[in-house]
């Protein structure tokens, strides 16, 4: 069985960066719509919203893998800075 990283690498090789980023945009949009519908109906974490959330998570992980290949260490620096800011907010 392929690892997550291998699957992502093959997807990027097969479809290319632009197509994968377009899918991320589409999945983010679908998640936004699912959240809005839930808020209107007073529902928390419907199956549809969880599916959309997982789709976005998978797409984001793909992008992160690509960024890691091109900018090793940059993600951790940016993440550390963001976490520092968040900790100061609380």
MIVEXLO-255584 format. One record per atom (N, C-alpha, C, O): residue number from 0; residue in one letter; atom name; x, y, z. Coordinates in pm, whole numbers, always signed. Layout:
(NUM, "A", "CA", (X, Y, Z))
...
//
This chain:
(0, "X", "N", (+84, -119, +0))
(0, "X", "CA", (+0, +0, +0))
(0, "X", "C", (+88, +125, +0))
(0, "X", "O", (+192, +129, +66))
(1, "X", "N", (+47, +224, -73))
(1, "X", "CA", (+123, +348, -84))
(1, "X", "C", (+107, +432, +43))
(1, "X", "O", (+2, +430, +107))
(2, "X", "N", (+212, +504, +77))
(2, "X", "CA", (+203, +597, +190))
(2, "X", "C", (+131, +723, +143))
(2, "X", "O", (+113, +746, +24))
(3, "X", "N", (+90, +803, +240))
(3, "X", "CA", (+23, +929, +207))
(3, "X", "C", (+113, +1016, +120))
(3, "X", "O", (+68, +1073, +21))
(4, "X", "N", (+240, +1026, +155))
(4, "X", "CA", (+334, +1107, +77))
(4, "X", "C", (+349, +1056, -65))
(4, "X", "O", (+356, +1134, -160))
(5, "X", "N", (+352, +924, -81))
(5, "X", "CA", (+364, +867, -216))
(5, "X", "C", (+239, +896, -299))
(5, "X", "O", (+248, +928, -418))
(6, "X", "N", (+123, +886, -237))
(6, "X", "CA", (-2, +917, -308))
(6, "X", "C", (+0, +1062, -353))
(6, "X", "O", (-31, +1092, -468))
(7, "X", "N", (+36, +1153, -262))
(7, "X", "CA", (+39, +1295, -296))
(7, "X", "C", (+138, +1322, -407))
(7, "X", "O", (+109, +1397, -500))
(8, "X", "N", (+256, +1262, -399))
(8, "X", "CA", (+358, +1284, -500))
(8, "X", "C", (+310, +1237, -637))
(8, "X", "O", (+334, +1304, -738))
(9, "X", "N", (+243, +1123, -642))
(9, "X", "CA", (+191, +1071, -769))
(9, "X", "C", (+78, +1158, -824))
(9, "X", "O", (+68, +1179, -945))
(10, "X", "N", (-8, +1208, -735))
(10, "X", "CA", (-114, +1298, -780))
(10, "X", "C", (-56, +1423, -842))
(10, "X", "O", (-102, +1468, -948))
(11, "X", "N", (+45, +1481, -777))
(11, "X", "CA", (+108, +1603, -830))
(11, "X", "C", (+177, +1575, -962))
(11, "X", "O", (+173, +1657, -1053))
(12, "X", "N", (+241, +1457, -973))
(12, "X", "CA", (+309, +1422, -1098))
(12, "X", "C", (+208, +1399, -1210))
(12, "X", "O", (+232, +1437, -1325))
(13, "X", "N", (+95, +1337, -1178))
(13, "X", "CA", (-5, +1305, -1280))
(13, "X", "C", (-84, +1427, -1325))
(13, "X", "O", (-105, +1447, -1445))
(14, "X", "N", (-129, +1510, -1229))
(14, "X", "CA", (-220, +1620, -1262))
(14, "X", "C", (-155, +1758, -1264))
(14, "X", "O", (-204, +1849, -1330))
(15, "X", "N", (-45, +1773, -1194))
(15, "X", "CA", (+25, +1901, -1191))
(15, "X", "C", (-24, +1993, -1081))
(15, "X", "O", (-133, +1976, -1026))
(16, "X", "N", (+59, +2090, -1051))
(16, "X", "CA", (+33, +2184, -942))
(16, "X", "C", (-95, +2265, -963))
(16, "X", "O", (-177, +2276, -872))
(17, "X", "N", (-113, +2319, -1082))
(17, "X", "CA", (-231, +2404, -1106))
(17, "X", "C", (-361, +2327, -1082))
(17, "X", "O", (-453, +2379, -1018))
(18, "X", "N", (-370, +2207, -1134))
(18, "X", "CA", (-491, +2127, -1116))
(18, "X", "C", (-514, +2095, -969))
(18, "X", "O", (-628, +2101, -921))
(19, "X", "N", (-410, +2061, -896))
(19, "X", "CA", (-424, +2028, -754))
(19, "X", "C", (-462, +2152, -673))
(19, "X", "O", (-540, +2142, -578))
(20, "X", "N", (-409, +2266, -709))
(20, "X", "CA", (-447, +2389, -639))
(20, "X", "C", (-592, +2426, -671))
(20, "X", "O", (-664, +2478, -585))
(21, "X", "N", (-635, +2401, -795))
(21, "X", "CA", (-775, +2425, -830))
(21, "X", "C", (-868, +2336, -748))
(21, "X", "O", (-974, +2380, -704))
(22, "X", "N", (-827, +2213, -726))
(22, "X", "CA", (-907, +2122, -644))
(22, "X", "C", (-913, +2172, -501))
(22, "X", "O", (-1018, +2166, -437))
(23, "X", "N", (-802, +2222, -450))
(23, "X", "CA", (-801, +2279, -314))
(23, "X", "C", (-900, +2396, -305))
(23, "X", "O", (-976, +2406, -208))
(24, "X", "N", (-899, +2482, -403))
(24, "X", "CA", (-992, +2595, -405))
(24, "X", "C", (-1136, +2544, -404))
(24, "X", "O", (-1219, +2593, -327))
(25, "X", "N", (-1165, +2447, -487))
(25, "X", "CA", (-1300, +2390, -496))
(25, "X", "C", (-1341, +2328, -362))
(25, "X", "O", (-1453, +2349, -315))
(26, "X", "N", (-1251, +2252, -303))
(26, "X", "CA", (-1284, +2187, -176))
(26, "X", "C", (-1304, +2289, -64))
(26, "X", "O", (-1391, +2271, +22))
(27, "X", "N", (-1225, +2394, -63))
(27, "X", "CA", (-1244, +2501, +37))
(27, "X", "C", (-1382, +2565, +21))
(27, "X", "O", (-1450, +2594, +119))
(28, "X", "N", (-1421, +2585, -103))
(28, "X", "CA", (-1552, +2643, -130))
(28, "X", "C", (-1664, +2551, -81))
(28, "X", "O", (-1761, +2598, -22))
(29, "X", "N", (-1650, +2424, -106))
(29, "X", "CA", (-1751, +2328, -61))
(29, "X", "C", (-1759, +2324, +92))
(29, "X", "O", (-1867, +2311, +148))
(30, "X", "N", (-1644, +2334, +158))
(30, "X", "CA", (-1644, +2337, +305))
(30, "X", "C", (-1713, +2462, +357))
(30, "X", "O", (-1791, +2456, +452))
(31, "X", "N", (-1685, +2574, +295))
(31, "X", "CA", (-1750, +2700, +335))
(31, "X", "C", (-1901, +2686, +323))
(31, "X", "O", (-1974, +2725, +415))
(32, "X", "N", (-1948, +2631, +213))
(32, "X", "CA", (-2092, +2614, +194))
(32, "X", "C", (-2152, +2520, +299))
(32, "X", "O", (-2261, +2545, +350))
(33, "X", "N", (-2081, +2412, +330))
(33, "X", "CA", (-2131, +2317, +430))
(33, "X", "C", (-2140, +2383, +568))
(33, "X", "O", (-2236, +2360, +642))
(34, "X", "N", (-2040, +2464, +602))
(34, "X", "CA", (-2041, +2533, +732))
(34, "X", "C", (-2157, +2632, +739))
(34, "X", "O", (-2227, +2639, +840))
(35, "X", "N", (-2176, +2707, +632))
(35, "X", "CA", (-2286, +2805, +629))
(35, "X", "C", (-2421, +2734, +647))
(35, "X", "O", (-2505, +2780, +724))
(36, "X", "N", (-2441, +2623, +575))
(36, "X", "CA", (-2567, +2549, +587))
(36, "X", "C", (-2587, +2501, +730))
(36, "X", "O", (-2698, +2510, +783))
(37, "X", "N", (-2483, +2450, +792))
(37, "X", "CA", (-2495, +2400, +929))
(37, "X", "C", (-2528, +2512, +1027))
(37, "X", "O", (-2612, +2495, +1116))
(38, "X", "N", (-2464, +2624, +1010))
(38, "X", "CA", (-2492, +2736, +1101))
(38, "X", "C", (-2636, +2784, +1088))
(38, "X", "O", (-2700, +2817, +1188))
(39, "X", "N", (-2686, +2787, +966))
(39, "X", "CA", (-2825, +2827, +945))
(39, "X", "C", (-2923, +2731, +1012))
(39, "X", "O", (-3024, +2773, +1069))
(40, "X", "N", (-2892, +2603, +1006))
(40, "X", "CA", (-2981, +2500, +1060))
(40, "X", "C", (-2952, +2467, +1207))
(40, "X", "O", (-3025, +2389, +1268))
(41, "X", "N", (-2846, +2526, +1263))
(41, "X", "CA", (-2812, +2497, +1402))
(41, "X", "C", (-2756, +2357, +1422))
(41, "X", "O", (-2765, +2300, +1531))
(42, "X", "N", (-2699, +2301, +1317))
(42, "X", "CA", (-2641, +2166, +1322))
(42, "X", "C", (-2491, +2178, +1350))
(42, "X", "O", (-2426, +2274, +1309))
(43, "X", "N", (-2438, +2080, +1421))
(43, "X", "CA", (-2294, +2078, +1448))
(43, "X", "C", (-2233, +1951, +1391))
(43, "X", "O", (-2269, +1840, +1429))
(44, "X", "N", (-2141, +1970, +1301))
(44, "X", "CA", (-2061, +1860, +1245))
(44, "X", "C", (-2145, +1751, +1180))
(44, "X", "O", (-2143, +1635, +1223))
(45, "X", "N", (-2217, +1788, +1078))
(45, "X", "CA", (-2291, +1689, +999))
(45, "X", "C", (-2191, +1603, +922))
(45, "X", "O", (-2073, +1636, +909))
(46, "X", "N", (-2241, +1492, +872))
(46, "X", "CA", (-2155, +1404, +792))
(46, "X", "C", (-2100, +1478, +670))
(46, "X", "O", (-1982, +1463, +636))
(47, "X", "N", (-2183, +1557, +605))
(47, "X", "CA", (-2139, +1633, +488))
(47, "X", "C", (-2026, +1729, +524))
(47, "X", "O", (-1927, +1738, +452))
(48, "X", "N", (-2041, +1802, +635))
(48, "X", "CA", (-1938, +1896, +673))
(48, "X", "C", (-1806, +1824, +705))
(48, "X", "O", (-1698, +1871, +669))
(49, "X", "N", (-1816, +1710, +773))
(49, "X", "CA", (-1695, +1635, +805))
(49, "X", "C", (-1627, +1583, +679))
(49, "X", "O", (-1504, +1582, +672))
(50, "X", "N", (-1705, +1540, +581))
(50, "X", "CA", (-1646, +1496, +454))
(50, "X", "C", (-1573, +1610, +385))
(50, "X", "O", (-1463, +1592, +335))
(51, "X", "N", (-1635, +1727, +384))
(51, "X", "CA", (-1571, +1842, +321))
(51, "X", "C", (-1446, +1884, +397))
(51, "X", "O", (-1346, +1924, +336))
(52, "X", "N", (-1451, +1877, +528))
(52, "X", "CA", (-1335, +1910, +611))
(52, "X", "C", (-1218, +1816, +583))
(52, "X", "O", (-1103, +1859, +573))
(53, "X", "N", (-1248, +1688, +569))
(53, "X", "CA", (-1143, +1590, +536))
(53, "X", "C", (-1089, +1615, +396))
(53, "X", "O", (-968, +1605, +374))
(54, "X", "N", (-1176, +1648, +301))
(54, "X", "CA", (-1129, +1679, +165))
(54, "X", "C", (-1030, +1796, +167))
(54, "X", "O", (-926, +1792, +102))
(55, "X", "N", (-1064, +1900, +242))
(55, "X", "CA", (-975, +2017, +252))
(55, "X", "C", (-844, +1977, +319))
(55, "X", "O", (-736, +2016, +274))
(56, "X", "N", (-854, +1900, +426))
(56, "X", "CA", (-733, +1856, +497))
(56, "X", "C", (-640, +1779, +404))
(56, "X", "O", (-519, +1803, +403))
(57, "X", "N", (-695, +1688, +325))
(57, "X", "CA", (-614, +1610, +232))
(57, "X", "C", (-548, +1701, +128))
(57, "X", "O", (-430, +1686, +98))
(58, "X", "N", (-625, +1794, +74))
(58, "X", "CA", (-570, +1887, -26))
(58, "X", "C", (-461, +1975, +35))
(58, "X", "O", (-358, +1999, -28))
(59, "X", "N", (-483, +2023, +155))
(59, "X", "CA", (-382, +2106, +222))
(59, "X", "C", (-254, +2025, +245))
(59, "X", "O", (-144, +2076, +226))
(60, "X", "N", (-269, +1900, +286))
(60, "X", "CA", (-151, +1815, +307))
(60, "X", "C", (-73, +1797, +178))
(60, "X", "O", (+51, +1794, +179))
(61, "X", "N", (-145, +1786, +66))
(61, "X", "CA", (-77, +1775, -63))
(61, "X", "C", (+6, +1899, -91))
(61, "X", "O", (+122, +1890, -131))
(62, "X", "N", (-53, +2015, -70))
(62, "X", "CA", (+19, +2140, -94))
(62, "X", "C", (+139, +2150, +0))
(62, "X", "O", (+248, +2192, -42))
(63, "X", "N", (+119, +2113, +125))
(63, "X", "CA", (+228, +2120, +222))
(63, "X", "C", (+344, +2030, +180))
(63, "X", "O", (+461, +2067, +195))
(64, "X", "N", (+314, +1913, +128))
(64, "X", "CA", (+419, +1822, +79))
(64, "X", "C", (+499, +1889, -33))
(64, "X", "O", (+621, +1879, -38))
(65, "X", "N", (+429, +1955, -122))
(65, "X", "CA", (+497, +2023, -233))
(65, "X", "C", (+583, +2137, -182))
(65, "X", "O", (+695, +2157, -227))
(66, "X", "N", (+529, +2213, -87))
(66, "X", "CA", (+607, +2324, -29))
(66, "X", "C", (+731, +2271, +40))
(66, "X", "O", (+839, +2329, +27))
(67, "X", "N", (+717, +2160, +112))
(67, "X", "CA", (+833, +2100, +181))
(67, "X", "C", (+941, +2061, +83))
(67, "X", "O", (+1060, +2078, +110))
(68, "X", "N", (+900, +2007, -34))
(68, "X", "CA", (+999, +1968, -135))
(68, "X", "C", (+1077, +2088, -186))
(68, "X", "O", (+1196, +2078, -215))
(69, "X", "N", (+1011, +2202, -196))
(69, "X", "CA", (+1074, +2320, -254))
(69, "X", "C", (+1137, +2413, -151))
(69, "X", "O", (+1233, +2484, -181))
(70, "X", "N", (+1084, +2414, -29))
(70, "X", "CA", (+1128, +2510, +72))
(70, "X", "C", (+1145, +2441, +207))
(70, "X", "O", (+1076, +2475, +304))
(71, "X", "N", (+1234, +2347, +214))
(71, "X", "CA", (+1253, +2270, +336))
(71, "X", "C", (+1278, +2362, +455))
(71, "X", "O", (+1368, +2446, +451))
(72, "X", "N", (+1200, +2345, +558))
(72, "X", "CA", (+1217, +2424, +680))
(72, "X", "C", (+1132, +2549, +687))
(72, "X", "O", (+1107, +2599, +796))
(73, "X", "N", (+1087, +2599, +575))
(73, "X", "CA", (+1010, +2723, +573))
(73, "X", "C", (+875, +2707, +643))
(73, "X", "O", (+831, +2796, +715))
(74, "X", "N", (+811, +2593, +623))
(74, "X", "CA", (+681, +2570, +686))
(74, "X", "C", (+693, +2578, +837))
(74, "X", "O", (+610, +2639, +903))
(75, "X", "N", (+795, +2516, +892))
(75, "X", "CA", (+811, +2515, +1038))
(75, "X", "C", (+837, +2655, +1093))
(75, "X", "O", (+791, +2688, +1202))
(76, "X", "N", (+909, +2736, +1020))
(76, "X", "CA", (+934, +2874, +1063))
(76, "X", "C", (+803, +2952, +1064))
(76, "X", "O", (+771, +3021, +1161))
(77, "X", "N", (+728, +2942, +956))
(77, "X", "CA", (+601, +3013, +947))
(77, "X", "C", (+504, +2962, +1053))
(77, "X", "O", (+437, +3041, +1119))
(78, "X", "N", (+497, +2829, +1070))
(78, "X", "CA", (+408, +2771, +1170))
(78, "X", "C", (+445, +2817, +1311))
(78, "X", "O", (+357, +2851, +1391))
(79, "X", "N", (+572, +2819, +1341))
(79, "X", "CA", (+618, +2862, +1472))
(79, "X", "C", (+579, +3007, +1499))
(79, "X", "O", (+534, +3040, +1609))
(80, "X", "N", (+597, +3092, +1400))
(80, "X", "CA", (+558, +3233, +1414))
(80, "X", "C", (+408, +3247, +1438))
(80, "X", "O", (+364, +3325, +1522))
(81, "X", "N", (+328, +3169, +1362))
(81, "X", "CA", (+183, +3175, +1378))
(81, "X", "C", (+141, +3126, +1517))
(81, "X", "O", (+54, +3185, +1580))
(82, "X", "N", (+203, +3018, +1564))
(82, "X", "CA", (+169, +2963, +1695))
(82, "X", "C", (+210, +3061, +1806))
(82, "X", "O", (+138, +3074, +1905))
(83, "X", "N", (+322, +3128, +1789))
(83, "X", "CA", (+362, +3230, +1886))
(83, "X", "C", (+257, +3341, +1896))
(83, "X", "O", (+221, +3383, +2006))
(84, "X", "N", (+210, +3388, +1781))
(84, "X", "CA", (+106, +3491, +1780))
(84, "X", "C", (-23, +3443, +1845))
(84, "X", "O", (-87, +3517, +1920))
(85, "X", "N", (-61, +3319, +1816))
(85, "X", "CA", (-182, +3263, +1877))
(85, "X", "C", (-168, +3253, +2028))
(85, "X", "O", (-261, +3285, +2102))
(86, "X", "N", (-52, +3210, +2074))
(86, "X", "CA", (-33, +3197, +2218))
(86, "X", "C", (-38, +3332, +2289))
(86, "X", "O", (-81, +3342, +2404))
(87, "X", "N", (+5, +3436, +2220))
(87, "X", "CA", (-2, +3571, +2279))
(87, "X", "C", (-145, +3622, +2284))
(87, "X", "O", (-178, +3708, +2366))
(88, "X", "N", (-231, +3571, +2197))
(88, "X", "CA", (-370, +3614, +2196))
(88, "X", "C", (-447, +3560, +2314))
(88, "X", "O", (-546, +3619, +2357))
(89, "X", "N", (-403, +3449, +2367))
(89, "X", "CA", (-474, +3390, +2481))
(89, "X", "C", (-399, +3424, +2605))
(89, "X", "O", (-440, +3385, +2715))
//
